Amino acid sequence: MIQRIQTVHLLTAAVAVVIIPFLDIVSSGVAARSQVWFVPAIAAIGALLVVGLLASVFLYANRRRQLRVVAALQFGVILLAAVEYGGLYLAGALRLTGSGSGHIDVWIAVALPIVSYVGVALARRAIQKDIDLVRSMDRLRD
């Protein structure tokens, strides 16, 4: 389970999702102050995703089920990114005009859902390769 590359990808995606609510721009930025739904939505979706990502690591015995769960989690990451980007855009926090040190927070907040999505996509691809490998080995045995 730990030796499989998809475990590394799923854990990377989980770490990226865990970091998002703790960023200053997300937790106490202009979006959090101007929109009541923003922080609870990010926290709820993020918590569900982290639990799902960590649980999918332990579904290695049933690769088909693991593939279905990871595919659903991929849509969850898209939902998280849409909520985050939408909330930040509506609050005007995505504008990178002017000077200041807050730009790095914006870039990190924008990059983390992308990192999470790439991790889930790579894990899905690796699971599919495992399924195909097992299928080809079954053909050789027959």
Protein Blocks (a to p, Z undefined) as FASTA:
>chain_A
ZZpmklmmmmmmmmmmmmmmmpmklmmmmklmmpmklmmmmmmmmmmmmmmmmmmmmmmm
mmmlmmmmmmmmmmmmmmmmmmmmmmmmmnopmpcgdjdjklmmmmmmmmmmmmmmmmmm
mmmmmmmmmmmmmmmmmmmmZZ
